[in-house]
Amino acid sequence: MRSIFPIACLAALLTGTAAAQSPVAYVYVAEDYPSSTATSPITAYAASSDGQLTQIPGSPFTQTSGFMGGTNGSYFITADNNYTTTYQYLHVYDVASNGVIGSEVSKQDLHEWCADDGGAEFDHTGQYVYVIDGLDCGESYQSFALSKSGQLTFVGTLAEQNSMGGLPVFAGNDNFAYTLTTAEGSQPPCPTFALLGLGRESSGALDNISFSETDPTPPPGYQMSQVGLGLLTDDPTDHLASLVQWGNGPCGGSGGGAGLASYTVESNGDLVSTNTWQELPQLAGSLSKGSAPMELNPAGNILAVPVETGIQFFHFNGANPLTTFTGVIGASGYINAIAWDNDNHLYALNGQSGKLHVYNVTTSSVTEAPGSPYLPPNSCTSGGCSPQYLIVRAVPPATCSAPSGNGVNVCSPGNGATVTSPVSIDAAATVSGGVYRFSLWNGDTKLLNEDSGVMDGSVSLAPGTYKLIFDAVNSSGVHADATRDITVK
């Protein structure tokens, strides 16, 4: 890895090309203080198209309370995690178009006092927020709707009897979500975990669903021991990647090995894997000490997995088996958090050094971006803490203008065009009352899904002819559509 640049030199380095370019993403970093009663300052960066970072003036931001949950581009959310206060809140802050976090707009009581909350997250639409409340005293998922004015409305709670494995991972269609829970009757010294399936009601609240799970076939003489192991991630077309493990004996064990598997989320929420144990790629090392979850890129074709000292990359192929892409990239420390933007950049926090690494990733190569790694000014490695929380928000480019009335303007690809894969997608939509969801379809297969009226990305398509359908809908069910017939060579 490259050696770090002195902080005093960063300003001079970043006043050139990176500062002159329009940002493709905003990157937010905060640390985990030794005292959970402290507020975490948030350092924010603007990312250029080549992956260089420029610190946003005014950051680190210190007006926020609690720990970062996420941003939908208009608002930024944090959740209290405090051992001393009677009430804990979910907070909403304004976010400016330049990425600056502003003043608090609203906050919502999390309804119960508990020693440890498990964080907050947006769904894919950016209109609902979910919180794990009470890791130490009866866990529950709390659900909130976020209005266009930044006001939170409590829409429901779902109590669980068993320990949960973190915030749920939503499938691409947002109808279902999955996480881990301790299996019924599971007790030390042999705790086992099972997948918990959740469905979203019309109000936005989560509820349990009954679903079936078809796992990869195990090696002879073994049975499935664990699925997920805290590692689940989704692509935009309703597939999940998961780490699976087989074993035998009193505690299951891992003697049967482990590998990365792909699952398809069926229309009723069932999870189906057609992989076999012989096809599953294995990790090149043990999982990261920092317990960072693995993440698929927005296009859904590259999987990043934190292992040992760095990150290993795999090609993700939908329902088909994954294939190994790289070995472990990184030689020291361990990874606390990773996140992608829409321009093939992966951001990774090293929990030992406190540095933020940026990688430029294509389907054929992984290279560290110019200027990487960075040491956030709020990193407190000497005090026993380092950056732990990472939020990335892609900036939709303004290259394709939206129609003045209801409709979809597709700038790329052109109708009748012959293109190569991955296919560049650039479109903008207008629907009265605002765009609730903007999706790209090939027949019944969803290729992309956005929570705004701007669609900018790429999709991997095999050679052949396609009729692409661009569909935008508002919250009342009013649609605007456009089609493009293309040939992929």
Secondary structure, 3 states (H helix, E strand, C coil): CCCCCCHHHHHHHCCCHHHHCCCCEEEEEEECCCCCCCCCCEEEEEECCCCCEEECCCCCECCCCCEEEEECCCEEEEECCCCCCCCCEEEEEEECCCCCEEEEEEEEECCCCCCCCCCEEECCCCCEEEEEECCCCCCEEEEEEECCCCCEEEEEEEECCCCECCCCEECCCCCEEEEEEECCCCCCCCCCEEEEEEEECCCCCEEECCCCEECCECCCCCEEEEEEEEEEEECCCCEEEEEEEEECCCCCCCCCCEEEEEEEECCCCCEECCCEHHHCCCCCCCECCCCCCCEECCCCCEEEEEECCEEEEEEEECCEEEEEEEEEECCCCCEEEEEECCCCEEEEEECCCCCEEEEEECCCCEEECCCCCECCCCCCHHHCCCEEEEEEEECCCCCCCCCCCCEEEEEECCCCCEECCCEEEEEEEECCCCCCEEEEEECCEEEEEECCCEEEEEECCCCEEEEEEEEEECCCCCEEEEEEEEEEC
